[in-house]
Amino acid sequence: MKNIKSPSIRKSGKSSSIRKSGKSSSIRKSGKSSSIRKSGKSSSIRKSDKSSSIRKSGKSSSIRKSGKSSSIRKSGKSGKFGKFGKLYNISRKTKKTTNSLNSPNKQNHETNSSTKSSTPPNKQNHTSHTTKKPVKSLKSLNDQNKKIYKNPIVHDLYKSVYIGTFTSAFNNFGDVVGYEFYKFLSQQPIKNVSLRKNIKSYICVGSILEHIKSNHTAMGVGFIKKHETINIRPEKILSVRGPLTRDILLKNNIKCPEKYGDPLILFPLYYNPSCKNQYDIGVIPHYIDYNNSNTDHLINHLSKKYSVKKINIRTGNNYKPFIEQIKASNYIISSSLHGVIMGIVYAKKTIYVRVSNKVIGGDFKFNDFFQSLDIQYPCNVYNKNNIEDADAYIDDLLKKPIPVDKNNLYKIGVDIITVCPFINKARKNQLIEYWCSYTKRNFE
């Protein structure tokens, strides 16, 4: 039997039904006939339990020397699925090859008329179309994780969470850092979306409560001015920036727990660089006050006695220099709420000064924040036209840093962590431990 060759064998000794080894589908290397079984195995079953229409490599009879068929995947496995369970966009129809041109009527799973396989056709069809269930691999799991980012599911731990932010051309620090900040806190996928889009999301940072929608969940945000009305009932209020915001919600018959705190109080847990003191005073104007004449007048008089750094709060995504300049200052004077908050939480002697009437809402959001920490702080107004002795005024101003109670700051930080629904319990405990250590180390 070893010397038997099919008349359709080419020079290479290969037929469409004969494998690379030159064997006929009905003849084994061992020389056994198709009608003879060995150890109870039929001729239609090879040692590897593969059909007669599949070569040693697991590829169909229409595969070229390269071992690729239009119906076989890159993994070399027969069926619909490749190695990682992915479909390749290759037509099922057999592509005509150089070899197939030699016998034009040849198709997949068919043999030359002179050397037909002895395996029954129904058996061949059954085995050649058998598909194995794809096995999940690391690559397919990574692809699955990528899909989570593309299609976030809100209110579900370990899935992406939408954070609604107020997008503007000003690139204000408080409006742009929420996404990265909450990504750090939760250690979960976070997706940043515009507050104006009608997407189920959390709104977490800023004076943006007036923009809330029915599918929003509020957490740590506030109103921008005192006389606000809210016509849309949000999905849920978990916490707000301070008591003044809560009062407005209650007046509009919207339930609100007594949970307060601007989430950026916890920003030092996210970014806390070591910086040497370079400036006596860092001045952080509200972005609308950055080029104000009163701001320039104040800085000029401060510069007579002190080293002063004018710090721009329009950071965009490049917030690190902003924080580093705060850390490098002994005092912080600011007309911006998040300038004040950053000065406080980085343990600087912080002073709130109003230099114009252009900031929407005036002192409302400042007082809202101060009351969350049980701080009573009078507003300081700097108007160059109403100050007779600017130097004396500045000396008096530097004696009025905002008083901060360490225990109140710690409690507010814990509340911010606790109410967040997309931070798991283990992570919450870790953050609370970090926050406890930070407040003990930096506040008396």
Secondary structure, DSSP 4 states (H G I P E B T S, - for coil): -TT---TT--TTS--TTS-TT---TT--TT---TT--BTTB-TTS-TTS--TTB-TTS-BTT--TT---TTS-TTS-SSS--TTS------SSPPP-HHHHHSTT--TT---GGG--SS-HHHHHHHHT--PPPPP-HHHHHHHHHHHHHS--TTSTTS-EEEEE---TT--HHHHSHHHHHHHHHTS-EEEEETTS---EEE-SSS-GGG--TTEEEEEE--SSSS----S--SEEEEES-HHHHHHHHHTT----S-B--GGGGHHHH--------EEEEEE--GGGTT-HHHHHHHHHHTTTS-EEE--S--TT--HHHHHHHHTEEEEEESSHHHHHHHHHTT-EEEEEE--S-STTTTHHHHHHHHHTT---PPEE--GGG-S-HHHHHHHHTT-PPP--HHHHHHHHHHHHHH-TTS-HHHHHHHHHHHHHHHHHH--
